[in-house]
Amino acid sequence: MTIWRLTTMDLHELLRRLRAGESRNAIVRAMHVSPHTIAKYHRWATEQGLLSGPLPDLATLDALRAQTLGANRAQRHPNESSVEPYRAEVTTLLDQGKNAMTIWRLLRGRHPQEFTASSSALYRLVHAIQREQPPRVTLRIETAPGEVAQVDFGFIGYLRDDQTGELRKAWLFTLVLAWSRHQYAEIVFDQKLTTWLLCHQHAFEFFGGVPQRIVLDNLKAAIIKAYTREEDPTVQQAYRECAEHYGFLIDPCLPRKPQHKGKVERGGVGYLKQAFVPLLPEGATRNEANRQLRSWLLTEAGLRVHGTTRELPLRRFETTERAALLPLPTTAYDPAEWKQCVLHRDSHVTFERSYYSAPARYVGQTLWVRAGLRDIRLFASDFTLLATHPRAAQPGQRLTQPDHLPPHLAEALQLTRTTCPAYAAAIGPATHQVVVELLASKPLDRFRTVVRILHLADRFTPSRLEAACALGLAHGDVQLGTLRRMLEAGLEAAIPLALPTPPLEPLVFARSPEELAAAIAGGATWN
């Protein structure tokens, strides 16, 4: 029961119970009134001061209600629509192309106090107005063979994923040739841009040619911004590329005009939902459904007598329309997605959770990313090609070209625990020995020390670093600070590898052999 259907006597009883302090649930059970209605009248009674003081009689209450809440809707004729007073306004909004739900919202906004009718009441009035108007005359547009195709997506329910076995939402992509009514259809698990482009490629290969113009609605995979009175539609860059590759024209419908592509609305998606989808076995996977669908298109759908042309769609296609299609290009289009990404300060953009490098001078700028199935291309804002990378095999993968980084960062990227010994060996054996010993030392990780030692070659030349390392090894001190101070002072060539040893004089016995023999015999003594 709504606020307007409560009679004055019911309202009087409701006020009496509210003043008595009854709970909302008790009033609901006693009067069979919704809690929402009770709450609305409770607010109204509070505003009018009816919850205290003398309770007004029915006549006074009815007059107050009519004055503050509008005409006494409870006393109107039972067959009178609650939105009848707004008929003229509703008719004007219908003429402007507004639908019933939009009109209902507009009336609620324009008349917040007076208009409280339900959307169902407005729908009934709209239907009554439409029945009173003369039927709208339409024009059926006939096209030449190969001139037009219409394309659409339609949700068909859930199918099993071939890989995981889980049920997933499934959509039907359908492309209908307008002249022959022959069609291509494919079941997919999403409506992403790449899927949209691949479906076009598969359809053109199925027909063996390309129609001159494709009519579509304003789905996001193709159209960024729909037609307006002032502007043409904005087409996705990747879909524009696809059209240029195959040579067809893109013809978006006006917003909310599905009749502009009625052949695919009724004879494509609608027909397949009614005639094919119920044939799918319980628990079918997407690949199984697509195999069944391909066969069904060439038999049941292609060999039926079409309700409009009164001919077989497949026969009309084979005898006339196939030859009128544009030829397929020599190479298939690589379905690509275009997206704008910022080049971060590590000289990489992030695209689908992977990282791709671009020249460091563009850090902070917004770049265009063209993501194909096989490679990723990065463009500047003026579409100058900056980099090409193979597409990452898995999320988190980082693809870096060293020449994109500043020189000092590129060198640091190349120096790893694995490559440092090779860099050191190119300098000399002493440097190689120092690096190997430091990398092998435990428990302290000396990798940063090794990198800084190798950088001394850039500052002091490789030959001087080799001499300093040889001197450090000879004296048992290869600390970074020692080597740096040695090079800064130029001591690597001034200090010998070892101190000179003085020559030894020949050794002689202090006694003669005769004196030794006599001492042994006991005939002489040592002094």
C-alpha positions in Angstrom: 0.0 0.0 0.0 1.5 3.3 -1.1 1.3 6.7 0.7 -1.5 7.9 -1.7 -3.8 4.8 -1.2 -4.3 5.3 2.5 -7.8 6.7 3.2 -8.4 9.5 5.6 -9.9 7.1 8.1 -6.9 4.8 7.8 -4.7 7.9 8.3 -6.6 8.9 11.4 -6.2 5.4 12.9 -2.5 5.4 12.0 -2.0 8.7 13.8 -3.8 7.4 16.8 -1.5 4.4 17.0 1.6 6.5 16.5 0.5 8.8 19.3 -0.1 5.8 21.5 3.5 4.7 21.0 2.9 1.5 19.2 5.9 0.0 17.4 6.1 0.0 13.6 5.9 -3.8 13.5 2.7 -3.8 15.6 1.1 -1.3 13.2 2.1 -3.3 10.2 0.4 -6.4 11.6 -2.7 -4.5 12.7 -3.3 -2.3 9.7 -1.6 -4.3 6.9 0.4 -1.2 5.9 4.0 -1.4 4.7 6.7 -0.1 6.9 7.7 2.3 4.2 4.3 3.9 4.2 4.3 4.2 8.0 7.7 5.9 7.9 6.5 8.4 5.3 3.4 9.3 7.2 5.3 9.4 10.4 7.6 12.1 8.9 4.6 14.0 7.6 2.8 13.9 10.9 6.0 15.1 12.7 6.3 18.0 10.3 2.6 19.0 10.8 2.8 18.6 14.6 0.1 15.9 14.7 1.8 13.6 17.2 1.0 15.9 20.1 -1.9 18.0 21.2 -5.6 17.2 20.2 -6.0 14.8 17.4 -7.9 16.6 14.5 -11.2 15.2 13.3 -11.6 13.5 9.9 -12.7 16.7 8.1 -9.8 18.7 9.4 -7.4 15.9 8.7 -8.6 15.5 5.2 -8.3 19.2 4.5 -4.8 19.3 5.9 -3.8 16.3 3.9 -5.1 17.8 0.7 -3.3 21.0 1.4 0.1 19.6 2.2 0.2 16.3 0.3 -1.7 17.3 -2.8 -5.1 16.2 -4.0 -6.8 13.4 -2.1 -5.6 10.6 -4.4 -7.4 8.0 -2.3 -10.8 9.5 -3.4 -10.1 9.5 -7.1 -11.8 7.2 -9.6 -10.4 3.7 -9.2 -9.7 3.5 -13.0 -7.9 6.8 -13.2 -4.2 6.4 -13.7 -1.9 8.0 -11.1 0.1 9.5 -13.9 -2.9 10.7 -16.0 -2.3 14.4 -15.0 1.1 14.1 -16.6 -0.1 12.7 -19.9 0.8 15.8 -21.9 4.3 15.9 -20.5 4.8 12.2 -21.0 3.7 12.5 -24.6 6.2 15.3 -25.2 9.0 13.3 -23.7 8.1 10.3 -25.9 8.2 12.5 -29.0 11.8 13.5 -27.9 12.8 9.8 -28.0 12.9 9.2 -24.3 12.0 5.7 -23.0 9.6 5.0 -20.2 12.2 4.5 -17.4 13.9 7.8 -18.4 10.6 9.6 -18.4 9.7 8.2 -14.9 13.1 9.5 -13.5 12.6 12.9 -15.2 9.1 13.3 -13.7 10.3 12.3 -10.2 13.0 15.0 -10.5 10.7 17.7 -11.9 7.9 17.0 -9.4 9.5 15.6 -6.2 6.5 16.3 -4.0 3.6 15.6 -6.3 4.8 12.8 -8.5 5.0 9.5 -6.5 3.6 7.1 -9.1 5.3 3.8 -9.6 7.3 2.9 -12.8 4.7 0.3 -13.6 1.9 3.0 -13.7 4.0 5.0 -16.1 4.7 2.0 -18.3 0.9 1.4 -18.6 0.4 5.1 -19.6 3.2 4.9 -22.1 1.6 1.8 -23.7 -1.8 3.5 -23.8 -0.4 6.6 -25.5 1.5 4.4 -28.0 -1.7 2.4 -28.8 -3.5 5.7 -29.6 -0.9 6.9 -32.0 -0.8 5.7 -35.6 1.7 2.9 -36.4 5.1 4.2 -37.4 6.0 3.5 -41.0 9.5 2.1 -41.6 11.6 1.6 -44.7 13.4 -1.7 -45.4 16.8 -1.0 -46.8 18.0 -3.5 -49.5 21.7 -3.7 -50.3 23.7 -5.1 -53.1 25.6 -8.4 -52.9 28.8 -8.0 -50.9 28.0 -4.5 -49.9 27.0 -4.8 -46.2 27.4 -7.1 -43.3 26.0 -6.7 -39.8 27.7 -7.8 -36.7 26.7 -8.3 -33.0 27.4 -10.0 -29.7 24.7 -11.8 -27.7 24.9 -13.5 -24.3 23.8 -17.2 -24.5 24.4 -18.5 -21.0 27.2 -20.6 -19.6 29.6 -23.2 -21.1 32.4 -25.2 -19.7 36.0 -24.1 -20.2 37.9 -26.7 -22.1 41.0 -26.3 -20.0 39.6 -25.8 -16.5 36.2 -27.5 -16.8 34.6 -24.5 -15.0 31.4 -22.9 -16.2 31.9 -19.5 -17.7 29.8 -16.8 -19.3 29.5 -17.3 -23.1 28.7 -14.9 -25.9 27.8 -15.5 -29.5 29.6 -13.4 -32.1 27.6 -13.3 -35.3 28.3 -11.6 -38.6 25.5 -11.7 -41.2 25.9 -10.9 -44.9 22.9 -8.5 -45.5 22.1 -9.7 -49.1 22.3 -13.5 -48.9 21.7 -13.8 -45.1 24.5 -16.3 -44.9 26.3 -15.9 -41.6 29.3 -16.8 -39.5 29.0 -17.3 -35.8 31.5 -18.2 -33.0 31.1 -18.7 -29.2 33.6 -16.8 -27.1 34.1 -16.2 -23.3 34.6 -12.5 -23.4 34.0 -9.3 -25.5 37.5 -8.0 -25.3 39.0 -6.1 -28.2 41.4 -8.9 -29.2 38.5 -11.4 -29.3 36.4 -9.0 -31.4 39.2 -8.6 -33.9 39.9 -12.3 -34.1 36.3 -13.1 -34.7 36.3 -10.7 -37.7 39.4 -12.4 -39.0 37.7 -15.9 -38.6 34.5 -14.6 -40.3 36.4 -13.2 -43.3 38.3 -16.5 -43.7 35.0 -18.4 -43.4 33.5 -16.4 -46.2 36.6 -16.3 -48.3 36.3 -12.5 -48.7 35.4 -9.2 -47.0 32.2 -7.1 -47.2 32.6 -3.5 -48.2 30.9 -2.1 -45.1 30.2 -3.5 -41.6 27.3 -2.2 -39.6 27.6 -2.5 -35.8 26.3 -1.0 -32.6 28.4 1.0 -30.2 30.1 -1.7 -28.2 33.2 -0.7 -26.4 35.5 -3.1 -28.3 34.9 -1.1 -31.5 33.5 2.4 -30.7 35.0 4.7 -28.0 32.4 7.4 -28.4 29.1 7.1 -30.2 27.5 9.5 -32.7 26.3 12.8 -31.4 24.6 15.7 -33.1 27.8 17.6 -33.3 30.5 14.9 -33.6 31.2 11.7 -35.6 31.9 8.5 -33.6 35.3 7.8 -32.2 36.6 4.4 -33.4 39.1 2.2 -31.5 42.5 2.6 -33.1 42.9 -1.2 -33.4 39.6 -1.6 -35.1 40.5 1.2 -37.5 43.7 -0.7 -38.3 41.8 -3.9 -38.9 39.4 -2.1 -41.3 42.3 -0.6 -43.2 44.0 -4.0 -43.4 41.0 -5.7 -44.8 39.6 -2.7 -46.7 36.1 -2.5 -45.2 34.3 0.6 -43.9 33.1 0.9 -40.3 29.4 2.1 -40.1 28.2 2.4 -36.4 24.5 2.6 -35.7 23.0 5.6 -34.1 22.7 5.2 -30.3 19.7 3.1 -29.1 18.7 2.2 -32.7 19.0 -1.6 -32.9 16.6 -1.6 -35.9 19.5 -0.2 -38.0 21.0 -3.7 -37.9 17.9 -5.7 -37.7 19.2 -8.5 -39.9 21.8 -9.6 -37.3 19.5 -8.7 -34.3 16.7 -11.0 -35.5 18.2 -13.3 -38.1 21.6 -13.6 -36.4 21.8 -13.6 -32.7 18.1 -14.0 -32.1 17.7 -16.8 -34.6 20.7 -18.7 -33.2 19.5 -18.3 -29.6 16.2 -19.9 -30.5 17.3 -22.5 -33.1 20.8 -23.6 -32.1 21.6 -22.9 -28.5 18.9 -25.3 -27.2 20.5 -28.1 -29.2 23.8 -27.9 -27.2 24.2 -31.0 -25.0 24.3 -30.6 -21.2 27.9 -29.9 -20.0 29.2 -29.0 -23.5 32.5 -27.2 -23.7 33.2 -24.2 -25.8 35.3 -26.0 -28.4 32.7 -28.7 -28.7 29.9 -26.1 -29.1 31.9 -24.3 -31.8 32.5 -27.4 -33.8 28.8 -28.2 -33.7 28.0 -24.6 -34.6 30.2 -24.6 -37.6 28.5 -27.7 -39.0 25.1 -26.3 -38.2 25.7 -23.0 -40.0 26.5 -24.9 -43.3 23.5 -27.2 -43.0 20.5 -26.2 -40.9 21.0 -22.4 -41.1 22.5 -22.2 -44.6 20.0 -24.6 -46.2 16.7 -23.2 -44.6 14.3 -21.2 -46.6 14.8 -17.7 -45.3 11.6 -15.9 -44.2 12.3 -12.7 -46.1 14.3 -13.7 -49.2 12.4 -17.0 -49.6 15.6 -18.5 -50.7 18.4 -20.6 -49.2 21.1 -18.3 -47.7 24.0 -20.6 -48.6 22.8 -20.9 -52.2 22.5 -17.2 -52.6 25.9 -16.8 -51.1 27.6 -19.4 -53.3 25.9 -18.3 -56.6 26.1 -14.5 -56.2 27.5 -12.9 -53.1 30.8 -14.8 -52.7 32.1 -13.2 -56.0 31.1 -9.7 -54.9 33.2 -9.8 -51.7 36.5 -8.0 -51.5 39.5 -10.3 -51.8 41.3 -11.4 -48.6 44.7 -9.7 -48.1 47.8 -11.9 -48.5 48.6 -11.8 -44.8 46.2 -12.1 -41.9 45.8 -9.1 -39.6 47.7 -9.3 -36.3 44.9 -8.3 -33.8 46.3 -5.5 -31.7 45.2 -3.4 -28.8 46.1 0.2 -28.5 46.5 1.8 -25.0 48.1 4.9 -23.5 50.6 4.2 -20.8 53.0 6.4 -18.8 56.8 5.7 -19.1 57.9 5.4 -15.5 61.2 6.6 -14.1 62.7 3.1 -14.5 62.2 3.6 -18.3 59.5 1.0 -18.5 55.8 1.1 -19.2 53.4 -1.4 -17.5 51.0 -3.3 -19.8 49.0 -6.2 -18.7 51.2 -6.7 -15.6 54.4 -7.0 -17.7 57.1 -4.3 -18.3 58.6 -2.9 -21.5 61.4 -0.4 -21.9 61.5 2.8 -23.9 64.2 5.5 -24.3 64.8 7.2 -20.9 64.4 10.7 -22.4 60.6 10.0 -22.6 60.3 9.3 -18.8 57.1 10.9 -17.5 55.5 11.1 -20.9 52.4 9.2 -22.0 53.2 6.7 -24.8 51.0 4.7 -27.1 51.3 1.0 -26.7 50.3 -1.2 -29.6 49.9 -4.8 -28.3 49.7 -7.4 -30.9 49.6 -11.2 -30.4 53.3 -11.5 -31.1 55.0 -8.2 -30.3 54.6 -4.9 -28.4 55.4 -1.6 -30.0 55.8 1.7 -28.2 55.1 5.0 -29.9 55.6 8.6 -28.8 52.6 10.9 -28.7 53.2 11.8 -32.3 53.2 8.1 -33.2 57.0 7.9 -33.7 58.1 4.3 -33.2 60.3 4.1 -30.1 60.7 0.4 -29.4 59.6 -3.1 -30.4 59.6 -6.0 -27.9 58.4 -9.6 -28.1 55.2 -10.0 -26.1 55.9 -11.2 -22.5 55.3 -14.9 -22.0 54.0 -14.4 -18.5 52.9 -11.7 -16.1 55.8 -9.9 -14.3 58.3 -10.4 -17.1 60.6 -7.4 -17.7 61.8 -6.8 -21.2 64.6 -4.3 -21.4 66.8 -3.0 -24.2 70.1 -1.7 -22.6 70.3 1.2 -25.1 67.1 2.7 -23.7 68.8 3.3 -20.3 71.3 6.1 -19.4 74.9 4.8 -19.9 75.6 4.3 -16.2 72.4 2.4 -15.6 72.9 0.3 -18.7 76.3 -0.8 -17.5 75.0 -1.5 -14.1 72.3 -3.7 -15.7 75.0 -5.7 -17.5 77.2 -6.3 -14.4 75.9 -9.3 -12.5 77.4 -12.0 -10.3 77.7 -14.1 -13.4 79.2 -11.5 -15.8 81.6 -9.7 -13.4 84.3 -12.3 -13.6 84.3 -12.1 -17.4 84.5 -8.3 -17.3 87.4 -8.6 -14.9 89.2 -11.1 -17.0 89.1 -8.7 -19.9 91.0 -6.2 -17.7 93.7 -8.6 -16.6 94.5 -11.7 -14.5 95.1 -9.8 -11.3 91.8 -8.0 -11.5 90.1 -11.3 -12.3 91.6 -13.0 -9.2 90.5 -10.1 -7.0 86.9 -10.3 -8.3 86.7 -14.1 -7.9 88.1 -14.0 -4.4 85.7 -11.2 -3.3 82.7 -12.9 -4.8 83.6 -16.1 -3.1 84.1 -14.5 0.3 81.6 -15.3 3.1 79.5 -14.5 5.0 79.5 -10.8 3.7 78.1 -10.3 0.2 80.9 -8.4 -1.7 79.0 -8.0 -5.0 78.6 -4.2 -4.6 82.3 -3.9 -3.8 83.2 -5.9 -6.9 81.1 -3.6 -9.1 82.7 -0.5 -7.6 86.2 -1.9 -8.2 85.4 -2.6 -11.8 84.1 1.0 -12.2 87.6 2.2 -11.2 88.7 1.0 -14.7 86.5 3.7 -16.2 88.0 6.4 -14.0 91.7 5.3 -14.0 92.0 3.1 -17.2 92.0 -0.7 -17.1 95.8 -1.0 -17.2 96.2 1.0 -14.0 93.5 -1.0 -12.3 95.3 -4.2 -13.3 98.5 -2.9 -11.8 96.8 -1.8 -8.6 95.2 -5.2 -8.2 98.5 -7.0 -8.8 100.1 -4.8 -6.1 97.3 -5.4 -3.7 97.5 -9.1 -4.2 101.2 -9.1 -3.6 100.8 -7.2 -0.3 97.6 -9.0 0.8 95.3 -6.0 0.7 92.7 -5.7 -2.0 90.2 -3.6 -0.2 88.2 -1.0 -2.3 89.6 1.9 -0.3 93.2 0.7 -0.7 92.9 0.3 -4.4 91.2 3.7 -4.8 93.8 5.6 -2.7 96.6 3.8 -4.6 95.2 4.9 -7.9 94.5 8.4 -6.8 98.1 8.8 -5.6 99.6 7.0 -8.6 101.4 4.5 -6.4 100.5 1.3 -8.4 103.7 1.7 -10.4 105.9 3.4 -7.8 105.8 0.7 -5.1 107.5 -2.6 -6.1 105.6 -5.8 -5.9 108.1 -7.0 -3.2 111.0 -5.4 -1.1 114.6 -6.1 -2.5 116.6 -8.8 -0.8 120.4 -8.0 -0.1 122.9 -10.4 -1.6 124.3 -13.1 0.8 128.2 -13.4 1.4 129.8 -16.9 1.0 129.9 -18.9 4.3 133.2 -20.2 5.7 134.0 -22.4 8.7 135.6 -20.7 11.7 138.0 -23.6 12.2 140.2 -25.6 9.9 139.6 -29.3 9.3 142.8 -30.1 11.2 141.6 -28.3 14.3 138.3 -30.1 14.1 140.1 -33.5 13.9 142.3 -32.7 16.9 139.4 -31.7 19.0 137.6 -34.9 18.2 140.8 -36.9 19.1 141.0 -35.1 22.4 144.3 -33.6 21.8 143.2 -30.0 21.6 140.7 -27.7 23.1 138.4 -25.0 21.6 139.1 -21.5 22.6 
